[in-house]
C-alpha cells in the first residue's frame, strides 16, 4: 500500500506540474522602452501584431533622451495604439523628479537627461544628445515622422495632458510589479536604469532584458582580427567620429545607464550594431516591401521607410540603413518562443556568449578635471561609486571635446561596449550576424526579412483604420484668401518661437482687419520654447482661420555660434539648456498642452520632401512639398511687395532668425520697423525671468537664448520698439483677461484663447513648476502694440541707448544695459492702460469678422462657409458610416477632418 504521506507528495508534485503548465501557457508579458525613432515604430508594429495569447505588450515608456522629443512622441504613440485598437496599453513619459547632489533619486525622476547630468529639475545640457541632429535627418524628421503621420494615422481620444500624463517610472513600476515580464530596450537605457536603481526589490520580476545597442566588434572588412578593433575606425556609428569612433547611439546617449543595466544581474540578450549591420534594408527587401502592403500598418511603415530612402543624404541608403530595433524584436521573439529548449537555435540570428562591459569614463581614472559630476567636487561620490574606479575618469563633454582629440590622450570611448575579462566582465548573449534565408528560391537574402513582411501583412490584429477610412468623406482642400483683394494694411512678418503666448499672438494678428495689417509670412523658430516640429500646429491654426495662403518658414535650429564647425547638423545647447524639458517647458509647448489635438488638421505639414533645385541629392516623389525655410519666406515676401512698401517685423522669441535676416544683402532696406518682445530694462531692483539660471539676476529668456543674435539686432540701428519684461508683467493677470474673454462673443478663436489661458492659469495655481505661466500671457502685448491704436491704450515710450551683453560670465549673458557711448537708440514701451488692453484683446478675438472658417473645441462646424476663393465648405455628420463602437469618437473627429487642404504651395 502507498502511505498517506507518499500519496500526498505525489498529489503535490502533480499539482506543481499542472501549475507549471498553466504558467507556461500564459502569454509572455512585455514592456517596451522606446525613443520612437522610425525603426522603433517598425519594431512596435512587429510586436503589436504578435498573437496576444503568446506575446502580450503590457506597457510602453518613452525614452526622451534619444531621437525624439517627449511631447511629439507621446501623441504619436497614442495615435499608433489607437489605430491598432490597443488603447489599453499604458504609456509613460518623462517625469518631474530629479537626483539630488548627494545622489538621492527622487520619485518620478525624469528621463529627459542622461543619469550623469540629472539634477533637481528637468532642464540641463546635451552632453551626449548633441550627437543627434536637431533638424533634417534628426529629431525634426522623427518628431513629425516626416509629416506622414498627420495624413495617415487616426486620432484617438488619448492625448498629452499636463499633470495627468503617466510618468515612465510609474508605468514601469506598475507593469513590472505585476510580473513576470520581459523588457525590450529600444533606445538609451536611462528610464530602465533609473528604475533598477530605485526599485531593486522588483528585479526578480524581470525575466529577461533584450536590447538593441552597443558596438562590440568592428565589421570593417579591413580588420581580420576581432581582438584588435582599434585598427578600423567604424566600430561605432556616431557622426562625426573624430572624438569617439567606438560608441553606438543608444549606448552613447547614456553610457552609465547602459552599464547599470548590463551589470544588473538580470539575463541580457544584446543585439549590437555589429549584427544589425548584417541586415540592412537592401534593394530586394525594399522592393518586396513596396509590393506587400496589405494592411494599414504595412502601408504606414513602408511610407515612412520610403521617405527615409528618398531623403537619404547620399547613395548609400541600402548599405547603411539597417533594421536595427525591428531585428532586435525578431531575435527576441524567436528566443522567447523557444525558451524552454535552450539548445534551439535562434531563427533569425547567430548568437554567441561574450564577456563585455560598457565604458563610462576614460583613463586615467581618479583624476578630477571638472568633467565628471559623479566624482568631481563631491566629498562622497554619487551612487557610492569608487573614487578611483572605472567611472572616475574623464567623461566626454561633447562631440568636440579637446580631451578626446588631444594627441597624448587619444580618442574617447564613452559608450563603447568592450570585450573584457576580470571583475568588470558581464556574460551576455550577443547576436553576431543575421541568418541567411532558408528559402533558396526567395529574392530575400535574410530569414528575418520574410518574417517581418509576413507579420506586418498578417490580417490578424490589423489596424482598424487610418484617417481616410475613419472619415470616408475626408478630403483636403486649400483654404485660400482671395488673392484679388488688395489689402491696405502694413505688411507684417511674425517671427515666433511657438510658445503658448505666441499662438495667442498669432490668433490676434489673424483677427486684426486687413486694412490695418496684412500678415504676409510667419517664421517659426526653434531656439526658444518649442521644437521645430511644432510648426505643424502653426499650420493647423492658419487652416482653422482659412489662411493657408500665409507661408510658414522654419528658422535655424541652433543659436548663433552653437553649431558644430564641421558638421552643422549637430551642435551645443549652451543657452537652450535653460528651458525645462518636461512640465512648463518643451513637453507642454510641443503639444500646446494637448489642446492642439482638437484643431482642424491642415493638409500643410512639415515634410522632408525636397528637390535637387534646393540642393537635395535627388528629387523626392513630391519635391514641390518642400518645407520652406525662414530665408525662403523672407525672400518671397519681399518680392511680393509694391516698390514703396516695407516690412514690419514682430519678434516674439529669441532673435536668431531676425539676426540672420538682417545679415542678408539689402534686407535692412526692406524693414520699416521691428517690434521685439523681450529683454529686461529694469531699475536694478526688479529681477529678470531666467529662473533656471539663478546666478543671472537680470536677463530675460529671449535675450539669453541667443545673446549674439540679440546683440546684432539691437546694434543694427534699425527702428526697434522693445516690449520689455516689466511691461509684459503688468499685463499678465489671468483673472482680468479671462473675465473679458468670458463676456466676448464666443468665436472659435476666442474659445481657443479662453481654453488655453484657463489651462495656463490652472497649471500655475496647481504646481510650482508652472509658476511662470504668466510669462506667456505677457507675450501677447507685442502684437497688440504693433496693430492697435496706441493712443487708445494710453501707451507711452522712452528712447534709450541699449546694448546686450553677449559673452563672458554666464551671470551676465543676455542682460540689457543702458550705454550712452556704445548703445543704439531703442524705443521702449513704458506704460499702458491695462484695462483697455484686456478689453481690446477680447473685443478683437470675439469679432465675427475674419473669424475661423473651421470651428473647433466642440463647437458645431458652420455650414455653407463661403471662402473668398469660391469654395463652399459643407460639414456633414459621418458617424454612421463606421461601426457603432467607434461612432462617438469618429463623429467628433470627422467634424474637423472632413475638410482639409490638398493643394500645396510650391
C-alpha positions, 0 to 999 in steps of 0.5 A, spaced: 500 500 500 502 507 498 502 511 505 498 517 506 504 521 506 507 518 499 500 519 496 500 526 498 507 528 495 505 525 489 498 529 489 503 535 490 508 534 485 502 533 480 499 539 482 506 543 481 506 540 474 499 542 472 501 549 475 507 549 471 503 548 465 498 553 466 504 558 467 507 556 461 501 557 457 500 564 459 502 569 454 509 572 455 508 579 458 512 585 455 514 592 456 517 596 451 522 602 452 522 606 446 525 613 443 520 612 437 525 613 432 522 610 425 525 603 426 522 603 433 515 604 430 517 598 425 519 594 431 512 596 435 508 594 429 512 587 429 510 586 436 503 589 436 501 584 431 504 578 435 498 573 437 496 576 444 495 569 447 503 568 446 506 575 446 502 580 450 505 588 450 503 590 457 506 597 457 510 602 453 515 608 456 518 613 452 525 614 452 526 622 451 533 622 451 534 619 444 531 621 437 525 624 439 522 629 443 517 627 449 511 631 447 511 629 439 512 622 441 507 621 446 501 623 441 504 619 436 504 613 440 497 614 442 495 615 435 499 608 433 495 604 439 489 607 437 489 605 430 491 598 432 485 598 437 490 597 443 488 603 447 489 599 453 496 599 453 499 604 458 504 609 456 509 613 460 513 619 459 518 623 462 517 625 469 518 631 474 523 628 479 530 629 479 537 626 483 539 630 488 547 632 489 548 627 494 545 622 489 538 621 492 533 619 486 527 622 487 520 619 485 518 620 478 525 622 476 525 624 469 528 621 463 529 627 459 537 627 461 542 622 461 543 619 469 550 623 469 547 630 468 540 629 472 539 634 477 533 637 481 529 639 475 528 637 468 532 642 464 540 641 463 545 640 457 546 635 451 552 632 453 551 626 449 544 628 445 548 633 441 550 627 437 543 627 434 541 632 429 536 637 431 533 638 424 533 634 417 535 627 418 534 628 426 529 629 431 525 634 426 524 628 421 522 623 427 518 628 431 513 629 425 515 622 422 516 626 416 509 629 416 506 622 414 503 621 420 498 627 420 495 624 413 495 617 415 494 615 422 487 616 426 486 620 432 484 617 438 481 620 444 488 619 448 492 625 448 498 629 452 495 632 458 499 636 463 499 633 470 495 627 468 500 624 463 503 617 466 510 618 468 515 612 465 517 610 472 510 609 474 508 605 468 514 601 469 513 600 476 506 598 475 507 593 469 513 590 472 510 589 479 505 585 476 510 580 473 513 576 470 515 580 464 520 581 459 523 588 457 525 590 450 530 596 450 529 600 444 533 606 445 538 609 451 537 605 457 536 611 462 528 610 464 530 602 465 536 604 469 533 609 473 528 604 475 533 598 477 536 603 481 530 605 485 526 599 485 531 593 486 526 589 490 522 588 483 528 585 479 526 578 480 520 580 476 524 581 470 525 575 466 529 577 461 532 584 458 533 584 450 536 590 447 538 593 441 545 597 442 552 597 443 558 596 438 562 590 440 566 588 434 568 592 428 565 589 421 570 593 417 572 588 412 579 591 413 580 588 420 581 580 420 582 580 427 576 581 432 581 582 438 584 588 435 578 593 433 582 599 434 585 598 427 578 600 423 575 606 425 567 604 424 566 600 430 561 605 432 556 609 428 556 616 431 557 622 426 562 625 426 567 620 429 573 624 430 572 624 438 569 617 439 569 612 433 567 606 438 560 608 441 553 606 438 547 611 439 543 608 444 549 606 448 552 613 447 546 617 449 547 614 456 553 610 457 552 609 465 545 607 464 547 602 459 552 599 464 547 599 470 543 595 466 548 590 463 551 589 470 544 588 473 544 581 474 538 580 470 539 575 463 541 580 457 540 578 450 544 584 446 543 585 439 549 590 437 550 594 431 555 589 429 549 584 427 544 589 425 549 591 420 548 584 417 541 586 415 540 592 412 534 594 408 537 592 401 534 593 394 530 586 394 527 587 401 525 594 399 522 592 393 518 586 396 516 591 401 513 596 396 509 590 393 506 587 400 502 592 403 496 589 405 494 592 411 494 599 414 500 598 418 504 595 412 502 601 408 504 606 414 511 603 415 513 602 408 511 610 407 515 612 412 521 607 410 520 610 403 521 617 405 527 615 409 530 612 402 528 618 398 531 623 403 537 619 404 543 624 404 547 620 399 547 613 395 548 609 400 541 608 403 541 600 402 548 599 405 547 603 411 540 603 413 539 597 417 533 594 421 536 595 427 530 595 433 525 591 428 531 585 428 532 586 435 524 584 436 525 578 431 531 575 435 527 576 441 521 573 439 524 567 436 528 566 443 522 567 447 518 562 443 523 557 444 525 558 451 524 552 454 529 548 449 535 552 450 539 548 445 534 551 439 537 555 435 535 562 434 531 563 427 533 569 425 540 570 428 547 567 430 548 568 437 554 567 441 556 568 449 561 574 450 564 577 456 563 585 455 562 591 459 560 598 457 565 604 458 563 610 462 569 614 463 576 614 460 583 613 463 586 615 467 581 614 472 581 618 479 583 624 476 578 630 477 578 635 471 571 638 472 568 633 467 565 628 471 559 630 476 559 623 479 566 624 482 568 631 481 567 636 487 563 631 491 566 629 498 562 622 497 561 620 490 554 619 487 551 612 487 557 610 492 561 609 486 569 608 487 573 614 487 578 611 483 574 606 479 572 605 472 567 611 472 572 616 475 575 618 469 574 623 464 567 623 461 566 626 454 563 633 454 561 633 447 562 631 440 568 636 440 571 635 446 579 637 446 580 631 451 578 626 446 582 629 440 588 631 444 594 627 441 597 624 448 590 622 450 587 619 444 580 618 442 574 617 447 570 611 448 564 613 452 559 608 450 563 603 447 561 596 449 568 592 450 570 585 450 573 584 457 575 579 462 576 580 470 571 583 475 568 588 470 566 582 465 558 581 464 556 574 460 551 576 455 548 573 449 550 577 443 547 576 436 553 576 431 550 576 424 543 575 421 541 568 418 541 567 411 534 565 408 532 558 408 528 559 402 533 558 396 528 560 391 526 567 395 529 574 392 530 575 400 537 574 402 535 574 410 530 569 414 528 575 418 526 579 412 520 574 410 518 574 417 517 581 418 513 582 411 509 576 413 507 579 420 506 586 418 501 583 412 498 578 417 490 580 417 490 578 424 490 584 429 490 589 423 489 596 424 482 598 424 483 604 420 487 610 418 484 617 417 481 616 410 477 610 412 475 613 419 472 619 415 470 616 408 468 623 406 475 626 408 478 630 403 483 636 403 482 642 400 486 649 400 483 654 404 485 660 400 484 668 401 482 671 395 488 673 392 484 679 388 483 683 394 488 688 395 489 689 402 491 696 405 494 694 411 502 694 413 505 688 411 507 684 417 512 678 418 511 674 425 517 671 427 515 666 433 518 661 437 511 657 438 510 658 445 503 658 448 503 666 448 505 666 441 499 662 438 495 667 442 499 672 438 498 669 432 490 668 433 490 676 434 494 678 428 489 673 424 483 677 427 486 684 426 482 687 419 486 687 413 486 694 412 490 695 418 495 689 417 496 684 412 500 678 415 504 676 409 509 670 412 510 667 419 517 664 421 517 659 426 523 658 430 526 653 434 531 656 439 526 658 444 520 654 447 518 649 442 521 644 437 521 645 430 516 640 429 511 644 432 510 648 426 505 643 424 500 646 429 502 653 426 499 650 420 493 647 423 491 654 426 492 658 419 487 652 416 482 653 422 482 661 420 482 659 412 489 662 411 493 657 408 495 662 403 500 665 409 507 661 408 510 658 414 518 658 414 522 654 419 528 658 422 535 655 424 535 650 429 541 652 433 543 659 436 548 663 433 555 660 434 552 653 437 553 649 431 558 644 430 564 647 425 564 641 421 558 638 421 552 643 422 547 638 423 549 637 430 551 642 435 551 645 443 545 647 447 549 652 451 543 657 452 537 652 450 539 648 456 535 653 460 528 651 458 525 645 462 524 639 458 518 636 461 512 640 465 512 648 463 517 647 458 518 643 451 513 637 453 507 642 454 509 647 448 510 641 443 503 639 444 500 646 446 498 642 452 494 637 448 489 642 446 492 642 439 489 635 438 482 638 437 484 643 431 482 642 424 488 638 421 491 642 415 493 638 409 500 643 410 505 639 414 512 639 415 515 634 410 522 632 408 520 632 401 525 636 397 528 637 390 535 637 387 533 645 385 534 646 393 540 642 393 537 635 395 541 629 392 535 627 388 528 629 387 523 626 392 516 623 389 513 630 391 519 635 391 514 641 390 512 639 398 518 642 400 518 645 407 520 652 406 525 655 410 525 662 414 530 665 408 525 662 403 519 666 406 523 672 407 525 672 400 518 671 397 515 676 401 519 681 399 518 680 392 511 680 393 511 687 395 509 694 391 516 698 390 514 703 396 512 698 401 516 695 407 516 690 412 514 690 419 517 685 423 514 682 430 519 678 434 516 674 439 522 669 441 529 669 441 532 673 435 536 668 431 532 668 425 531 676 425 539 676 426 540 672 420 535 676 416 538 682 417 545 679 415 542 678 408 544 683 402 539 689 402 534 686 407 535 692 412 532 696 406 526 692 406 524 693 414 520 699 416 520 697 423 521 691 428 517 690 434 521 685 439 518 682 445 523 681 450 529 683 454 529 686 461 530 694 462 529 694 469 531 699 475 536 694 478 531 692 483 526 688 479 529 681 477 529 678 470 525 671 468 531 666 467 529 662 473 533 656 471 539 660 471 539 663 478 546 666 478 543 671 472 539 676 476 537 680 470 536 677 463 530 675 460 529 668 456 529 671 449 535 675 450 539 669 453 537 664 448 541 667 443 545 673 446 549 674 439 543 674 435 540 679 440 546 683 440 546 684 432 539 686 432 539 691 437 546 694 434 543 694 427 540 701 428 534 699 425 527 702 428 526 697 434 520 698 439 522 693 445 516 690 449 520 689 455 519 684 461 516 689 466 511 691 461 509 684 459 508 683 467 503 688 468 499 685 463 499 678 465 493 677 470 489 671 468 483 673 472 482 680 468 483 677 461 479 671 462 473 675 465 473 679 458 474 673 454 468 670 458 463 676 456 466 676 448 462 673 443 464 666 443 468 665 436 472 659 435 478 663 436 476 666 442 474 659 445 481 657 443 484 663 447 479 662 453 481 654 453 488 655 453 489 661 458 484 657 463 489 651 462 495 656 463 492 659 469 490 652 472 497 649 471 500 655 475 495 655 481 496 647 481 504 646 481 510 650 482 513 648 476 508 652 472 509 658 476 511 662 470 505 661 466 504 668 466 510 669 462 506 667 456 500 671 457 505 677 457 507 675 450 501 677 447 502 685 448 507 685 442 502 684 437 497 688 440 502 694 440 504 693 433 496 693 430 492 697 435 491 704 436 496 706 441 493 712 443 487 708 445 491 704 450 494 710 453 501 707 451 507 711 452 515 710 450 522 712 452 528 712 447 534 709 450 541 707 448 541 699 449 546 694 448 546 686 450 551 683 453 553 677 449 559 673 452 563 672 458 560 670 465 554 666 464 551 671 470 551 676 465 549 673 458 543 676 455 542 682 460 540 689 457 544 695 459 543 702 458 550 705 454 550 712 452 557 711 448 556 704 445 548 703 445 543 704 439 537 708 440 531 703 442 524 705 443 521 702 449 514 701 451 513 704 458 506 704 460 499 702 458 492 702 460 491 695 462 484 695 462 483 697 455 488 692 453 484 686 456 478 689 453 481 690 446 484 683 446 477 680 447 473 685 443 478 683 437 478 675 438 470 675 439 469 679 432 465 675 427 469 678 422 475 674 419 473 669 424 475 661 423 472 658 417 473 651 421 470 651 428 473 647 433 473 645 441 466 642 440 463 647 437 458 645 431 462 646 424 458 652 420 455 650 414 455 653 407 462 657 409 463 661 403 471 662 402 473 668 398 476 663 393 469 660 391 469 654 395 463 652 399 465 648 405 459 643 407 460 639 414 456 633 414 455 628 420 459 621 418 458 617 424 454 612 421 458 610 416 463 606 421 461 601 426 457 603 432 463 602 437 467 607 434 461 612 432 462 617 438 469 618 437 469 618 429 463 623 429 467 628 433 473 627 429 470 627 422 467 634 424 474 637 423 477 632 418 472 632 413 475 638 410 482 639 409 487 642 404 490 638 398 493 643 394 500 645 396 504 651 395 510 650 391 
